[in-house]
Amino acid sequence: QVQLVESGGGLVQPGGSLRLSCAASGSIFSINAMGWYRQTPGKQRELVAAITSGGKTNYADSVKGRFTISRDNAKNTVYLQMNSLKPEDTAVYYCNANIVAGIELLRYFDVWGQGTLVTVSS
C-alpha cells in the first residue's frame, strides 16, 4: 500500500560527495519520522540520520559534520547529502519511514526501502 524508492547510490572516491533520495508513494495520509540506516556484511543495521516531520534531526557520531538529512514534505521525500566520504562509509543505505496511510481505513506502516549501495574507494 505504501513503498519507499531510493536512488543516488554509487561509487565515489574518498573525500567525494553523494546525495541519496528516498521517495514515498501510496495512499499516504501523513509521514512522521524518516531516516537513513546503513549495513555492511556481518554487521547490524545502524542509524545514520533521522528527521522528524517538524525538521528535528539527529545523527550518528560517525557522520556528524559530514552528512546532512533533509526532507521535502510536499514531495514525501527525504534526502541524505553525504560529504567528505570515507571508505568506512561504504555500505548499503536503507531509507525508513513511519507512515500513516490508507484509503478507507488509516493504518500505521513502518516502511523500508530496498537499499542502495554506496561504495567509497579510490
C-alpha positions in Angstrom: 0.0 0.0 0.0 3.0 2.3 0.6 6.5 2.0 -0.6 9.9 3.8 -0.5 12.1 4.1 -3.5 15.7 5.1 -3.1 18.2 6.5 -5.6 21.6 8.1 -5.7 24.0 5.4 -4.6 27.2 4.6 -6.5 30.9 4.6 -6.5 32.8 7.7 -5.2 36.4 8.4 -4.3 37.4 9.2 -0.7 36.6 12.9 0.0 33.8 13.0 -2.5 30.1 13.6 -2.2 26.9 11.8 -2.9 23.2 12.6 -2.4 20.7 9.9 -1.7 17.0 10.4 -2.2 14.0 8.4 -1.0 10.5 9.0 -2.2 7.4 7.6 -0.5 4.4 6.7 -2.5 0.9 5.2 -1.9 -2.2 6.3 -0.2 -0.3 8.5 2.3 -2.1 10.5 4.9 1.0 11.6 6.8 4.7 10.8 7.3 6.2 11.0 10.7 9.9 10.3 11.2 12.1 9.5 8.3 15.6 8.2 8.4 18.6 6.6 6.8 20.3 3.4 8.0 23.3 1.5 6.7 24.5 -2.0 6.8 27.7 -3.8 5.9 28.1 -7.6 5.7 28.2 -9.3 9.1 27.1 -6.2 11.0 23.8 -4.9 12.3 22.0 -2.2 10.5 22.8 1.1 12.1 21.1 4.5 12.2 22.9 7.1 10.2 20.5 10.1 10.4 16.8 10.8 11.2 14.4 13.7 10.8 11.0 14.3 12.3 8.1 15.8 10.5 8.9 19.1 12.1 12.5 19.0 10.9 14.3 18.0 14.0 17.4 15.9 13.2 19.8 13.6 14.8 22.9 11.9 13.5 25.3 9.1 14.3 28.5 10.4 15.8 30.5 9.0 12.9 28.8 11.2 10.3 28.2 14.4 12.3 29.5 17.4 10.4 29.7 15.4 7.1 26.2 14.2 6.4 23.0 16.3 6.2 19.5 14.9 6.3 16.6 16.9 4.9 13.1 16.3 3.7 10.5 17.8 1.3 7.1 17.1 2.8 5.3 18.2 -0.3 7.1 15.5 -2.3 7.1 12.9 0.5 10.9 12.7 0.0 13.9 12.5 2.3 17.4 13.2 1.3 20.9 12.4 2.6 23.7 14.7 1.5 27.0 12.9 2.2 30.2 14.9 2.0 33.8 14.1 2.8 33.1 10.4 2.3 35.4 7.9 3.8 36.0 4.2 2.9 34.3 3.2 6.1 31.1 4.8 4.9 30.8 2.0 2.3 27.6 0.2 2.9 24.1 -0.5 1.7 22.0 2.5 2.7 18.3 2.0 3.6 15.6 4.5 3.9 12.9 4.1 6.6 9.7 6.0 7.2 6.8 5.9 9.7 3.8 6.4 7.5 0.1 6.7 8.2 -1.8 5.6 5.1 -5.0 4.1 3.8 -8.0 4.6 1.6 -11.0 3.8 3.7 -9.1 3.0 6.9 -5.9 4.6 8.1 -3.2 2.4 9.3 0.3 2.8 10.6 3.2 1.5 8.5 6.9 1.2 9.3 8.3 1.0 5.8 11.8 0.2 4.4 13.3 0.9 1.1 15.1 -1.7 -1.0 18.6 -0.3 -0.2 21.1 1.5 -2.3 24.8 0.6 -2.4 27.4 3.3 -1.6 31.0 2.4 -2.3 33.8 4.8 -1.3 37.0 3.7 -2.9 39.9 5.0 -4.9 
